[in-house]
Amino acid sequence: MASSTTDRTKSVAQRVRETIQTRPSLLDALNLKIVNYSALARILQDELEEGSLEAVKAAIIRVAEEISTDRGLREEAVRDILKASKVRLQDKIGVVISPIDLDIPHIVKAHLTDQYVYVVDQTIIDEPLPEQVQFQKNLVALILLSPADVEDTPGFVAFITQQLASRNINIVEFISCSTNTIIILDGRQALDAFSLLQNYT
């Protein structure tokens, strides 16, 4: 009988963990310790339709402790990488989106399922381009050059995008490859983004 109860408790705990992990806002709130555990337990118990209120609440508390420890370690590692990174801006950047492969000079080229995307220096692109091609100009590239361990550090890209989103800075294109991270932004927001990331370097 005790074994059956234990198995059921584990099942409820696992379901609580999986439910929380699919909701970024809940993860953030638990990490900041601004959640009423009893109120959240009642909500999740209704959704899961199983487990006692005490079991659900205990699972939430365990998840909160895990999140706090895990995120703290990951954020420290990400901040260390940012401190060791170089940040620079490059203006007069354009983004070309084409359904066909183009022979144009580019900084970065990506072949997607149904189109090609080129990040280019707009000053050296000969126009006109084919009619079906989109060409967005007057953008700025925010370029991070990071140490090699960035490739083995989970959460680096998530941290950067979260910081930019929290300042309502829109990302036009985002390229992360090896030790280079290239973020294409509207020129009006580029200095704000640059200043934000420089605070960590």
C-alpha positions as CSV (number, residue, x, y, z in Angstrom):
1,M,0.0,0.0,0.0
2,A,2.8,2.4,0.9
3,S,4.5,1.6,-2.4
4,S,1.4,2.5,-4.4
5,T,1.1,5.8,-2.6
6,T,4.7,6.6,-3.3
7,D,4.4,5.8,-7.0
8,R,1.3,8.0,-7.1
9,T,3.1,10.9,-5.4
10,K,6.0,10.6,-7.8
11,S,3.6,10.7,-10.7
12,V,1.9,13.8,-9.4
13,A,5.3,15.4,-8.7
14,Q,6.5,14.7,-12.2
15,R,3.3,16.1,-13.8
16,V,3.6,19.2,-11.7
17,R,7.2,19.6,-12.8
18,E,6.3,19.1,-16.5
19,T,3.4,21.6,-16.3
20,I,5.5,24.3,-14.7
21,Q,8.4,23.8,-17.2
22,T,6.0,24.6,-20.1
23,R,5.2,28.0,-18.6
24,P,8.0,30.6,-18.7
25,S,6.1,33.1,-16.6
26,L,5.6,30.6,-13.8
27,L,9.3,29.6,-14.0
28,D,10.3,33.3,-13.6
29,A,7.8,33.9,-10.7
30,L,9.0,30.8,-8.8
31,N,12.7,31.8,-9.4
32,L,11.9,35.3,-7.9
33,K,10.0,33.7,-5.0
34,I,6.9,35.8,-5.6
35,V,4.4,32.9,-5.8
36,N,1.7,31.9,-3.3
37,Y,2.4,28.2,-3.2
38,S,-1.0,27.3,-1.8
39,A,-2.9,29.3,-4.5
40,L,-0.8,27.8,-7.3
41,A,-1.2,24.3,-5.9
42,R,-5.0,24.7,-6.0
43,I,-4.8,25.9,-9.6
44,L,-2.6,23.0,-10.7
45,Q,-4.5,20.4,-8.8
46,D,-7.7,21.5,-10.7
47,E,-5.8,21.2,-14.0
48,L,-4.1,17.8,-13.2
49,E,-7.3,16.4,-11.6
50,E,-5.3,14.2,-9.3
51,G,-3.1,14.3,-6.2
52,S,-3.8,15.9,-2.9
53,L,-3.3,19.6,-2.4
54,E,-0.4,18.9,0.0
55,A,1.3,16.7,-2.6
56,V,1.0,19.3,-5.4
57,K,2.2,22.0,-3.1
58,A,5.2,20.0,-2.0
59,A,6.1,19.3,-5.7
60,I,5.9,23.0,-6.5
61,I,8.2,23.9,-3.6
62,R,10.7,21.2,-4.8
63,V,10.6,22.6,-8.3
64,A,11.1,26.2,-7.1
65,E,14.2,25.1,-5.1
66,E,15.6,23.3,-8.2
67,I,14.9,26.3,-10.5
68,S,16.5,28.8,-8.1
69,T,19.7,26.7,-7.9
70,D,19.9,25.8,-11.6
71,R,19.2,29.3,-12.8
72,G,21.6,30.8,-10.4
73,L,24.4,28.6,-11.7
74,R,23.5,29.1,-15.3
75,E,23.2,32.9,-15.0
76,E,26.5,33.1,-13.3
77,A,28.1,31.1,-16.2
78,V,26.4,33.3,-18.8
79,R,27.5,36.5,-17.1
80,D,31.1,35.3,-17.0
81,I,31.0,34.7,-20.7
82,L,29.5,38.1,-21.4
83,K,32.3,39.7,-19.3
84,A,34.8,38.0,-21.6
85,S,33.0,38.9,-24.8
86,K,33.6,41.8,-27.1
87,V,30.6,43.8,-28.3
88,R,30.6,46.0,-31.4
89,L,28.1,47.7,-33.7
90,Q,28.1,47.8,-37.5
91,D,25.7,50.1,-39.3
92,K,24.3,50.2,-42.9
93,I,23.2,46.6,-42.6
94,G,20.5,45.1,-44.8
95,V,18.6,41.9,-44.8
96,V,17.7,40.3,-48.1
97,I,15.0,37.5,-48.2
98,S,14.7,35.7,-51.4
99,P,12.9,32.6,-52.7
100,I,15.8,31.9,-55.0
101,D,19.5,31.6,-54.4
102,L,21.3,34.9,-55.2
103,D,24.9,35.6,-56.1
104,I,25.4,38.7,-53.9
105,P,28.1,39.6,-51.4
106,H,27.0,38.8,-47.9
107,I,28.1,38.7,-44.2
108,V,25.9,35.8,-43.3
109,K,23.8,33.5,-45.5
110,A,21.1,31.1,-44.3
111,H,19.2,28.6,-46.4
112,L,15.8,28.0,-44.9
113,T,13.1,25.5,-46.0
114,D,11.6,27.8,-48.7
115,Q,13.8,30.9,-48.8
116,Y,17.3,32.3,-48.5
117,V,18.2,35.0,-46.0
118,Y,21.3,37.2,-46.4
119,V,22.7,39.7,-44.0
120,V,24.6,42.2,-46.1
121,D,26.5,45.4,-46.2
122,Q,23.8,47.4,-48.0
123,T,26.4,49.8,-49.5
124,I,27.8,47.2,-51.8
125,I,24.6,45.6,-53.0
126,D,23.8,46.4,-56.6
127,E,20.2,47.1,-57.1
128,P,17.7,46.4,-58.5
129,L,17.2,42.9,-57.1
130,P,14.6,40.5,-58.6
131,E,11.0,41.6,-58.0
132,Q,10.2,38.8,-55.5
133,V,13.1,39.7,-53.2
134,Q,12.6,41.6,-50.0
135,F,15.3,44.0,-49.0
136,Q,15.2,45.7,-45.6
137,K,17.7,48.5,-45.2
138,N,19.2,50.8,-42.5
139,L,19.6,48.1,-39.9
140,V,22.4,47.7,-37.4
141,A,24.3,44.5,-36.5
142,L,25.1,44.1,-32.8
143,I,28.0,41.6,-32.8
144,L,29.2,39.6,-29.8
145,L,32.6,37.8,-30.0
146,S,32.7,35.3,-27.1
147,P,35.2,32.8,-25.7
148,A,35.0,29.2,-26.9
149,D,33.1,28.0,-23.8
150,V,30.0,29.8,-25.0
151,E,29.3,26.7,-27.1
152,D,29.0,24.5,-24.0
153,T,27.0,27.0,-21.9
154,P,23.2,26.5,-21.9
155,G,21.1,29.6,-21.7
156,F,23.5,32.1,-23.3
157,V,21.1,33.0,-26.2
158,A,18.0,32.9,-23.9
159,F,19.6,35.3,-21.5
160,I,20.4,37.8,-24.2
161,T,17.0,37.7,-25.9
162,Q,15.3,37.9,-22.6
163,Q,17.3,41.0,-21.6
164,L,16.5,42.7,-25.0
165,A,12.8,41.7,-24.8
166,S,12.5,43.2,-21.2
167,R,13.6,46.6,-22.7
168,N,11.1,46.2,-25.6
169,I,13.9,45.9,-28.1
170,N,12.8,44.0,-31.2
171,I,15.2,41.5,-32.9
172,V,14.9,41.5,-36.7
173,E,17.3,38.6,-37.2
174,F,19.4,36.5,-34.9
175,I,22.4,34.4,-35.9
176,S,24.3,32.3,-33.4
177,C,27.2,30.3,-34.7
178,S,30.3,29.0,-33.0
179,T,31.6,31.9,-30.9
180,N,29.8,34.7,-32.9
181,T,26.4,36.0,-32.0
182,I,24.9,38.5,-34.5
183,I,21.8,40.4,-33.6
184,I,20.2,42.5,-36.3
185,L,18.2,45.5,-35.0
186,D,16.4,48.6,-36.0
187,G,18.9,51.4,-36.0
188,R,16.8,53.4,-33.5
189,Q,17.1,50.6,-30.9
190,A,20.7,49.6,-31.5
191,L,22.4,52.0,-29.0
192,D,20.0,50.9,-26.2
193,A,20.8,47.3,-27.0
194,F,24.6,48.0,-27.1
195,S,24.5,49.8,-23.8
196,L,22.5,47.1,-22.2
197,L,24.9,44.3,-23.2
198,Q,28.0,46.5,-22.4
199,N,26.8,46.6,-18.8
200,Y,27.7,42.9,-18.6
201,T,31.1,43.1,-20.4
